[in-house]
Amino acid sequence: SLLQLLSNVLLWDGIVQEDTVRDLGLSKLLNRYLLLNLLNTPPGLDNIEKCNKVVACLPERWFQDLKSGSTLPELLNFCQHLLQ
């Protein structure tokens, strides 16, 4: 249900100010609740599937101006989880 909520919040991108969507979707939902769930999910296909769903929710335009190998500051903890 957290993944669905994150997806719905991120759909507001372009309608509501980007800072507001990023704060609610990434800082609050992803980093506070969803990442905690992902960290407590045993490594395996279920965890990979959940991470893929999170990535699929993210608007592509947020990454257009980033340099190669960098990410949004709000996604640093999620990226570290993916690397592990």
N, C-alpha and C positions, 0 to 999 in steps of 0.2 A: 504493500500500500504506500510505503514511502517513495518507491520508485515512480509510482503513478502520480503521486502528489508533486514530486520534483518535475516530472514531465509536464504536468499541467501548469505549474508555475512558470517554467521556462518557455511555454507557448506564449506567454504575455510579452516576450521580447519583441520590441518594435511597436508595442501598444503603450506599455508603461515604460517610464525612464529605465534605461539600461542599468544604471547604478542600483535602482530599487530591485529589479529582477535578480541581478547578480547577488545582492546582499541577502535577499530572502531565499533564493534557490541554492546558491553555493555556500555562503557563509553560515546560514542558519540550518537549512535542511540537510545539505550534503555533509558539511563538516561537523555539525553537532549530532545528528541522528543517524543518517545513512552510513557514514563512514564508521561509526561505532559498530553498527550491525555488520558491515563488511569485515571489520577487523576481528569480529567474534565468529565469523563463518569459517569453518575449516577450509584450508586450501583445496581446490578441486574445481570441477566443472560448474557447480552451483555458484561459487564465488566469481568465476570468470564470466558466467552468464550475466550475473548482476552488474558487474563492472562494465560489460559491453552495453547493457541497457542504459547505464548512467552516461556513458560516452555518447550514445546515440541521441540522448536528450539535448546535448549541448549545442547551441546555435553555432554554426560554422563561421559566421561573420565575426565572432568574438576572437577568432584565431588568425584572421587574415593579416593583421599588421604585426604579428609577433615574429621575432627572429627564430630561425631554426634552432630547435633544442630548448626553447623556452616555453613557458606556459603562463596562465593567469595566476596571480598571487593566491587567489582563493582555491586554486586546484593543487597547490603544492603538496598538501597532505595526501590527497587522492593519488597523485602521481607517485609519491613515495610508496604507497600501498601497492600500486601496479608494478613497480620495480621489484618489490619483495616477492 
